[in-house]
Structures are given as structure tokens and as C-alpha cells.
Amino acid sequence: MKLRTAVVKLMLFMTLPFTTLAIAPTVHAEERPACLEEWRSQGRFSEIDGHKIFVHASGPKSDEGVLIVHGYPGSSWDWSGVVGPVGKKTRVVVIDMLGFGQSDKPLDGKFKDYYSLMKQADLYEAVAKEEGLKKVVLVAHDMGQTVGTELMARQDEGKLPFRIKHAIILNGSTLVDMVKLAEMQKQLLKLPDQASKKDLSKEYFVKGLRPTFDKNFEPIEKTLNCMAMQILENDGDKVIGQILRYLDERKEFYDRWVGTLTGFQSAPMTILWGRSDPVAHEAMADRIKLWRPVTDLYKLESVGHWPSIEVPNRVAKEIINKLDAE
């Protein structure tokens, strides 16, 4: 199927419907909630290209395992309920991408200096090499869906230094022609390509994140607090808007990434999709399945944008089921 960038006539979207700004200081260690402190204590920091990157690796040391790519504006912590069961079966590695969670959040450059999805894919290659991973089940969500798709594209081209034996794709909007920007999102994309001098409050992120979960999900307050505090860590609120330019990059490389997502050749692919997602709605999953019929598609009832948080055992089960893929 020939894809043409010209079909992308809509402005690109930001995952969350943020609507208000407020002043807040960055997070200090003594303010870090127990959920994040525990997660941080289980991981390590690795210096890659001069930046401190948080790496959470668990399970038996092996050259095979699971490589997880988180979404925006989330972090590796989003997968804290998944890595436990999966780590009992195999090596599982999840990191905080540059600009997210516990990793460094540079304030002094342009989007493509630090936060390009291409550079984030390079980061995963570096971590996989450091971990000695040669064969993986790749799991990718939200913004990470596109980072994962770039890794898949490199494999199809014979350029990936490790092998993806199965790809699991969760809610995300690489199919950018199917989404629509909220007014505030359009405003944020018009801001200069630089770190903001204004702070955003925890309440700002809590308010924006809340409607992206299924209405019946619990424990919503604890979850929102953990997610928001990960954003605020290391002045992350100052770069979260700049990182949003990944949406423009999706447009720039539409043919490459949508072409790979709907025509991946070198490994099987499974889709897990929360049906209650208000931003990456299920019609996107349907189109991927339509354009790549051999894809396995599983829709998750009463699950919103964050399957790894809302139904971690279901996600873990699907990952474990793919461990024997060749």
C-alpha cells in the first residue's frame, strides 16, 4: 500500500488535553512519593552520550528478554505492575527516555538536539547493547509506539543490532491523520522550540491525565500523583512542551513509520488496545489490522489509554505468551 504524507491534513496531537497553567517548583528528593522512590531504588543510572539515563532491569540476566518503550508524558514507572510477573520468566528492561521520569532533562537545546524520536530510538539501541540483549519481545506504547516503530523499521532494513522476535503495540497515535488537536495543544506547539521559563503544577498534570483513564479505574489518585511527580522530577515540566514536537516529527516521517506499522515484515506483531481511550481511539487499531491483516488484535474492555497501569496482569500475560516466539 502506498502511503502519502499528503493525507496528513490535521495538526498533530498531544496525548493529554491540558487546559490550565500554574506555578510550581520542581521535585526534590525528599518530596518524591514512596511509589517512585521504591521504583528508583530498584534501577540504576547509565551515562549515554553524556546524559544520565535511568534503567530498570529485572529478571535473570540473559541475551534474550523484553524491551519496553514507555509513552508521553509517562515514564518507566508506568510499567511497574508489569515487570514483576514478566521478570519471573525472563530479563525485562525498561528505561526513562531522555526528558522523562528520572533521566536527565536538558534545558539548553532544541527539540532535535535531544528529544527527537530518532535519538530516543538510538538510546534504546545503546541500552540494549549495554544489557547484552540480542533477541527481544518489543513492547511499545503511546509516543513510544513510534519509537518502537523506528526500531522495527531499522530491523526491516537490516540495520538493527539486535533482533525483535515479536512486537507488541499498545494505544498510540502514529496514525496521525486520525487525531485532532485540542486548542491548548495547538497553542503549545506554537511556543518557541526551547525549554519553558514557566513552571507547571502537579495539579495541571493530574487534571490533564485523569480523563485518559477509564472512568472506573482505581486507585486513580495514587496513580495520578505518581505520574505527575515523575513529570516534575528534574525540571521536567519545563521541557514537556518542547518534547511535544515529536508530533511534528511524526508528520515528517509519516510514510516511514506508518508504512512500518502497517507493513512490518521481519517479525509477528500483536496489538493490545484499551477501548475507552479518548485520544488514541480504537479505530486506529482497526486501521492497522485492516492494512496488516496478519496482525493479532486484542481490544481491552473498560481500559483507557494506559493498559500497563490499568490492567498490568493482562498486559504481562500477553508478553509472557510471546516469549517463545522465534
Number of C-alpha atoms within 10 A of each C-alpha: 8 5 11 10 14 10 10 16 11 13 18 28 25 27 26 21 21 18 13 13 13 11 12 15 14 19 18 12 9 7 11 16 15 10 15 19 13 11 13 18 9 12 16 13 16 15 12 13 9 8 15 17 25 24 22 21 20 19 18 14 14 14 16 22 28 28 25 23 27 28 25 20 25 24 24 24 25 21 22 18 17 22 28 16 17 23 19 13 14 20 22 26 25 26 28 25 29 23 28 30 28 26 24 21 25 19 17 11 13 17 20 16 10 19 22 19 24 16 16 22 20 15 18 21 17 15 20 20 14 11 18 15 23 15 20 26 26 23 25 24 27 24 25 27 24 28 26 29 25 24 27 26 23 15 19 17 11 12 12 15 16 19 20 26 20 24 25 24 25 28 28 27 27 26 23 23 19 18 20 15 17 17 11 15 21 15 10 16 20 10 12 11 17 16 23 18 10 13 18 23 20 24 17 17 25 20 17 17 21 17 17 20 23 22 13 11 16 12 10 15 12 11 18 20 17 20 23 23 24 28 28 27 23 21 24 29 30 23 25 21 21 24 27 24 23 22 20 15 16 21 23 13 14 22 16 16 25 24 19 20 25 21 18 20 15 16 16 17 23 20 22 20 28 28 22 22 21 17 22 27 20 18 11 20 25 16 14 19 18 12 14 18 13 14 20 13 18 15 16 17 11 17 23 27 27 25 27 23 22 24 18 19 18 14 24 19 13 16 22 18 10 19 18 10 13 12
